[in-house]
Amino acid sequence: MTPDVWATIAAEAANESSLWAGALRPAGERETAPIFSSLSEERYALGLETIYEGYLLHYGRSRLFDPGDRDAGILLGDYLYAHGLVRIASLGDVRVVFDLAELISLCSQLRAEPGSLGGADAEAWAATAAALGHADGRLEIARAALRDRGDQEPLARLAREEADAAAVVDALRLHAERVL
């Protein structure tokens, strides 16, 4: 993945709002390691990393931003979710937008419920990134298993089937280091 992904996310956020510009980490302190976009097609990298950065602002430690307070972090995360979905939509594949919107919804549900399976968000991210835009129904079935029965194994299996197993393990580890 090129550094342009990170520079683009930072520059576009800074251009959108002086609040977002002020929340950027200094260039030397930004972390630019891809996490889940490495499991996906390259054309989705910028949108996927933008959405994931928003997720990290809501539920973890951002790689690019250090907002002054929790409220600013939530607002910036919402902006990045929306901006990432707009980026993905510009590629012209409604299925991919649907997959990512479902991912955001499922992960929010996992994080919000008492006694939640928040840790299962990693498998949801990995499977979604790996199977992004596939219309074979397996992603929907795997998401339903987690949402309805708390079973994350179908998502983990789908991620391993669609992407390099070692890359999936790396993505899951890197995610675990970033989320709260």
Secondary structure, 3 states (H helix, E strand, C coil): CCCHHHHHHHHHHHHHCHHHHHHECCHHHCCCCCCCHHHCCHHHHHHHHHHHHHHHHHHECCCCECCCCHHHHHHHHHHHHHHHHHHHHCCCCHHHHHHHHHHHHHHHHHHHCCCCCHHHHHHHHHHHHHCCCCCCCHHHHHHHHHHHHCCCHHHHHHHHHHCCHHHHHHHHHHHHHHEC
